[in-house]
Amino acid sequence: MLNAIFRHATERAHEAFLLALASVLGLAVWVDCLRASYGQPVHLILLGLAAGVCLLPPMRSRIQSAAERLRHPRASTAWLTALAVAVFSVFFLYFGAVVQETWFVPRVVDESSYLIQMRMLATGRLWVEAYPPEIRPFFDSFNILVAPVYGSMYFPGTSLLYVPAIWLGLPYWLLPLLVSGACVGLLYRLTTELVGGIYGFVAAVMLLGLTKFRCLSVMLFSQTPMLLFALLMMLLYMQWRKRRKWRWALATGVLAGWAGITRPADALCYAIPIGVAMMLDLAAANASFGTYAKQAVALLLGGLPFLALQGFQNHGMTGQWWEFPEARYADETYPAPMLGFHRIDPAKVPKPPLLQKRVLNEQMVVSLYERHTPSKLFQTWWTDRLAALLSFGLPHPFFAVLLPIGVAATLPFRANGERRVRITLLVSVLFFVGFYAFYVFFIPHYMIVVAPGLILLSIFGVERLTCKYTPTLCQAVPAFAMIALSCGSFPCINPTVRDPEIFGPGYFHGELPVIAVDLAELESQLQAADRKALVLFRYTPQSSAPDEEPVYNTSVIFPHDSRVIRAHDLGPQNVALFRYFLSVRNEPNREVYLYDRATLGLQKLGTVHQLAGH
């Protein structure tokens, strides 16, 4: 009896110590890394309103009644609710973009590269033959290979998901919008399964509260598809745990393989923990060797077609089965590979032919490589990257306080059952941090891939703080507070928030929307007269952002097939391009225009025949 009492008291003291230590660590991170930021006044106002509503006696009974209904929904009800959350999120994200006057044109070089890849995939290609060497520089651009073939450098998973937009003639941003809404619904479903329906809504609102998530919801980026695959993998793993059927393992392998050709490193951050957790579940069930083999084969068979597609792209674009096009692009453009620590020799930094690439290297890339060293790793992460991870992976800075508490609540690691799912989420976050410790770039929108883990860990922290208080109201009150803080990041509530500014205020000069309008008007005029044009874009470092690049022919597979071809103005070298269209393409009457990016003005220079010197 006394031993049992002593053991119970010891366990309680140990739990209290861990909780206190986690709370202190969370506060330290909040104070030091996030500068004890409480957000903005609107966050405090919303928090006060939420507290006031919860304290009103007439409201308390209603809140408790509603919370009881939401707390443990049936599986069918939870899925229907997830669908409703997804549909609402689609409309919320779309109208938020419209109200903020978002440009529904490709704004970042990544989008144009993906659009070209989607266009090629729609016809069963991943690349086309390269132009002659004297012509290639005119069509060179960011995130594009022009030799030995012409095509996007990116892994094909994102374009494979979005290629139906090309087949159906849909706006390029519609499928990313639908995928974003699906992510919100799936996060609700995952959270409901793990914590309950109340926090399912909290998690959905927290994801919608992420500025970068809302921004990417109408953009062509790989992070949103990767987020979709990660959430589906987690839900499939939970479904697999119930009966351990091989078909669920096969489906998980399919998603892992697709994720692997979307964002390989991020995919491993989820696939490895899930795979290990599945093996541990089989070990806990004393499964036979045959069961292990069947499940492993199902996982591998699911991912094999996607690995084959990646190998096909590698060999076709680089000539090597194991060399990624992205790695080839980095070798030709960046000072060193993007993964690992490298000492930069200024004399050996690549000098890309395209001026914009050289300017971007000088302005940003080289300095990133110089700061990315083992000796500066801890300092960089504590003062810079950890702050970015928490600021852009959570909708409010104070949620960072809850993360260490959520981690403590997820331990011990030897636990079985549902806790293993929670541990899998925690390990995915740790893998993400570990991988990006070696990666040169750490851009804010990367964080939405790991957002589910951060959001759920913060919810686990709240759950741990309130678990001793059985009344449902004690779950509803912190849920109200978390929703209030997350809503404070909505642009419809907080006018200081600007979703379209993906890389920060003042990044975009506003060139691309103006160029898109000007060229659409030119194309309309040419189509009415059945004429074609070649538009040369003149870039000057003093007047334009180097990577706000307009030279992409995204409406066609081959650039020369476009009615209005976009190409670089290379000064005296332009004559080679004119002669190509005159002699090789036999288009002497194609009109040539100069677009000055400094003045955003379009000037007609003549026809190809006139300018080729004939």
Order of alpha helices (4+ residues) and beta strands (2+ residues): alpha-alpha-alpha-alpha-alpha-beta-alpha-beta-beta-alpha-alpha-alpha-alpha-alpha-alpha-alpha-alpha-alpha-alpha-alpha-alpha-alpha-alpha-alpha-alpha-alpha-alpha-alpha-beta-beta-alpha-beta-beta-alpha
